[in-house]
Amino acid sequence: MQAELLGMAMQDLTGRTGAFAPKYSGNLELNYQNEVGQGYWLDASINLRFVDEQYLEQDLDPIAKQASYEKTNARIAISSPEDTWQVALLAKNITDEQTFSQANDVPVISYAHRFLTERGREYHLQLSYRF
């Protein structure tokens, strides 16, 4: 019944890479920790996440193909000598890379698509207290 409504629409994806399946992806991280003055601790890290091009839609529509990208995050923190508190500054997606988490066809409207945008550059202040 559904095939009749769609005019026998079929798609053969044999041998094609599926959606959300980049050929490669990975994560590199550098961490640094050092005591600074009278027992305080400095923690710093930088992280690079990279993802190859991939389709964001199950039917592998070229419109929904996302290009390869990299995102960089960083964190710097200072901790008390007793490790009871910590203050940290975080930066996510420092280069403000625009990416999408998924894409979908818009029902009833031919060739229309909807893309869900991931967050751009963000800054966070993190406060921790242990008691």
C-alpha positions as CSV (number, residue, x, y, z in Angstrom):
1,M,0.0,0.0,0.0
2,Q,2.7,2.5,1.0
3,A,4.7,1.7,-2.1
4,E,1.7,2.5,-4.3
5,L,1.3,5.8,-2.6
6,L,4.9,6.7,-3.2
7,G,4.9,5.5,-6.8
8,M,6.9,2.4,-6.1
9,A,9.8,4.5,-4.7
10,M,12.8,2.2,-3.9
11,Q,16.4,2.8,-3.2
12,D,19.2,0.2,-3.4
13,L,22.0,1.1,-1.0
14,T,23.9,-2.2,-1.4
15,G,27.6,-1.7,-0.9
16,R,27.2,1.9,0.3
17,T,28.4,3.2,3.7
18,G,25.5,3.8,6.1
19,A,24.5,7.0,7.8
20,F,26.5,8.2,10.8
21,A,29.5,6.0,9.7
22,P,32.5,8.2,9.0
23,K,35.6,6.3,7.6
24,Y,37.6,7.6,10.5
25,S,37.1,9.6,13.7
26,G,39.3,10.1,16.8
27,N,40.3,12.2,19.7
28,L,43.6,13.6,20.8
29,E,44.2,15.1,24.3
30,L,47.1,16.7,26.0
31,N,47.0,17.2,29.8
32,Y,49.3,19.2,32.0
33,Q,49.4,19.3,35.9
34,N,51.7,21.2,38.1
35,E,51.9,22.5,41.6
36,V,51.9,26.3,41.7
37,G,52.7,28.1,44.9
38,Q,52.0,26.7,48.4
39,G,50.2,23.5,47.4
40,Y,47.8,24.8,44.8
41,W,47.4,22.7,41.7
42,L,47.1,23.9,38.1
43,D,45.4,21.5,35.7
44,A,45.2,22.3,32.0
45,S,44.1,20.2,29.0
46,I,43.4,20.7,25.3
47,N,41.4,18.2,23.2
48,L,41.0,17.8,19.5
49,R,38.1,15.7,18.1
50,F,38.1,14.9,14.4
51,V,35.4,13.2,12.2
52,D,35.5,12.3,8.5
53,E,32.6,13.2,6.2
54,Q,29.4,11.3,6.8
55,Y,25.8,11.2,5.9
56,L,23.3,12.5,8.4
57,E,20.3,10.8,6.9
58,Q,19.4,7.1,6.4
59,D,18.7,7.4,2.7
60,L,22.2,8.8,2.0
61,D,20.9,11.9,0.3
62,P,23.9,14.0,-0.9
63,I,22.2,17.1,0.5
64,A,22.6,15.6,4.0
65,K,26.3,14.8,3.7
66,Q,28.4,16.6,6.3
67,A,32.0,17.5,5.5
68,S,34.9,16.4,7.6
69,Y,35.5,18.6,10.7
70,E,37.6,19.1,13.8
71,K,36.5,20.6,17.1
72,T,38.9,21.8,19.8
73,N,38.1,22.1,23.5
74,A,40.2,23.4,26.4
75,R,40.1,23.5,30.2
76,I,42.2,25.2,32.8
77,A,41.6,24.8,36.5
78,I,43.2,25.6,39.9
79,S,42.6,23.4,43.0
80,S,43.1,24.1,46.7
81,P,46.0,22.4,48.5
82,E,43.5,20.2,50.4
83,D,41.6,19.5,47.2
84,T,38.4,20.8,48.7
85,W,37.6,23.3,46.0
86,Q,38.4,23.9,42.4
87,V,37.7,26.7,39.9
88,A,37.9,25.9,36.2
89,L,37.3,27.7,32.9
90,L,36.2,25.7,29.9
91,A,36.0,26.6,26.2
92,K,34.2,24.2,23.9
93,N,34.4,24.3,20.1
94,I,37.0,27.0,20.2
95,T,37.1,27.5,16.4
96,D,33.3,27.8,16.3
97,E,32.9,25.0,13.8
98,Q,29.4,24.7,12.4
99,T,28.2,21.1,12.4
100,F,24.9,19.2,12.4
101,S,23.8,16.3,14.5
102,Q,21.2,15.0,12.0
103,A,19.2,15.8,9.0
104,N,15.7,14.7,7.8
105,D,13.5,15.1,4.8
106,V,10.5,17.5,5.4
107,P,7.3,15.5,4.8
108,V,5.1,16.6,1.9
109,I,7.6,19.2,0.6
110,S,9.8,17.8,-2.1
111,Y,13.6,18.3,-1.7
112,A,13.1,20.2,1.6
113,H,15.4,19.2,4.5
114,R,15.6,20.0,8.2
115,F,19.1,20.1,9.9
116,L,19.7,20.1,13.6
117,T,22.6,22.4,14.4
118,E,25.1,21.5,17.1
119,R,26.3,24.1,19.5
120,G,28.9,26.7,18.4
121,R,31.6,28.1,20.6
122,E,30.8,28.0,24.4
123,Y,32.5,29.2,27.5
124,H,31.8,27.8,31.0
125,L,32.9,28.6,34.5
126,Q,32.9,25.6,36.8
127,L,33.1,25.8,40.6
128,S,33.5,22.6,42.7
129,Y,33.4,22.2,46.5
130,R,34.0,18.9,48.3
131,F,32.9,18.5,51.9
